[in-house]
Amino acid sequence: MSNTLNLAFFGSSKFVVPMLEDIYSNCGKPVMDIYLQQLNYLASNHKEFKAIYPENLLSLKPTTLEPFFQKIITLDLVVSQPDRLNRNKIQTNPVSVFARNSNLQLFTPEKLNLELAEFTNLVPNLDLAFVASFGQIISTKILESAKYGFLNWHPSLLPKYRGATPMQETLKNGEKISGLSWLEVTKKMDAGDVYLQFQKTLAKEINFTGLAQEMGALGKNTWAVALVFKILFPQLALVQNETETTFTKILTKDDKSVDPKNQSAKDILNHYRAYQVFPGTAFIDDYFKSTVTITEACLFTEQVADFQRIYENETWLQLKANGQNRVLLKCQGSSIFEVKRIRLETGKQIDFKGFNFK
């Protein structure tokens, strides 16, 4: 029996690079060392990331005499999206950049499922693969090529928010709690059995970038635990309750639009937090005679009465106190939030700190 555990990593996004980096940095080490290190991390951070399945995660420590624990980690292949041409410039995603810089074997098929033979030739002895924000459907034949199957990193509390944009929809809907699920990859999207699940209380104003960084860091510190549970504790896997399933959608540029007159400040601020990276948050504004994209915003927690009103129209309210300008967006039901920066459709950036309405 081979003493190595041959892994592959499927991913394309910036926020899963820390997980890939950690797998790579642990190559050559036995599974046991990495597993115990990650259990210690979870024990030290249990107040921030609560293990909700299995609840007794930290007490489930298999005997270190188990032969599987002595297997040595190897990373045999990284699979990512191909380079793209954008405005005559070649763009390479962050996962591919790391793989190339680290001299890892990299496979970037346009359509993975049409390249089964090449894939299996690249990793003829694949034991297990991780999938984290990859961006392509993986066929059953490819899933069956790994001895222990495929493990998916999914940043939601499944079965809620299946699909491509779980973090965005979590924030857009104003959820106070989110989390990470490690699950079996199956033909049906995000429907596999769950091996591990962690819960996290969200900071009030956390945005997509912040949440993605947190979930990526959690993936970095739990991949080996997920691997051990999938291989040694398959009987503990949780079957998802299909009656509780919700789905997310692929975002388009059209999803950027909001309407302050008919949406509350809370809803628009959640939209901004969720769609901060793409597609943004924008509305047509009479004052600027332009589509306005909000590029920085936050809650307004003070009292308007404590400020001097220096400008007001149907959409904007500009205040001043202690020589400092503050700009609020007026929304449905007299609700407000603070806007700090915007971008006009001409590309012009406006920082409201030094801006005066006239």
Summary of the structure (lengths in Angstrom):
residues: 358
radius of gyration: 23.6
end to end distance: 77.6
largest distance: 77.6
contacts: 1107
relative contact order: 0.12
helix: 32%
strand: 28%
